Amino acid sequence: MLCAECDNPLDIDTEDIEEGDSVTCDECGTEYEIVATEPLELARVDEEIDEDEPKTTEEEED
């Protein structure tokens, strides 16, 4: 399986993985979550938004 970002082969040992595990591309650092093991299916893990930080919004000026 190839990395969707840089086409580098991902080294995944299908014997030792479970759904919910994550793998990282050695070349570009993109992180993937194992969605299914047979057939192997990966989903890119996007950067999560920190919910503790207040969201920035534009305030209307009076």
N, C-alpha and C positions, 0 to 999 in steps of 0.2 A: 504494500500500500504506500502511496506517495503523499507527501505533505501538500495540501492545497495551496499553500503560500509560496513554497520554493521548489516544489517537485523533488525534494530530497526523499529517498526511501526511508520510511519509518520502521525502526527495528522493534517489532512487536512479537513477543513470544506468546502465541495463541494458547499454549498449554497453561500458562500462569496468569491469565487475565480473567477478570470478571466484569460484568456490567457495572458501571459506575466508577471503574478505575480510570485513571487519567494517564496519558502519555504525552511527552513533549518532544518536538522535533529538535534533534541535536544541532541542526544547521541554523534555523531562524528563531527557535524558542517558542513557536506556536504550540499552544496546549490543546489537546483533544480529549474528550471523554468517550469511553467505550459505551456505546448505546446498545449494541448487540454483539454477541460473540459468534454466532453461526447463522448467517454469514457475518463476518466482521464488519461492523458499522461504527464509524466515528462521527462525532459532532464537535465542531470547534467551540472551545470555551471562550466566550467573550469576556472582556474585563467587566467585573461586576461593579455596579454602582454601590458606593458605601451609603447605606440608608441612614447612618448616624449623622452624616453631613447635611446641613440644610441646603435645599435646592436654591440655586440662584435664579431670581426672576427680575425682570426689569420693572422698576417701580415708576408709576406715572408721576411726573412733576406737576405741582399745583401752580 
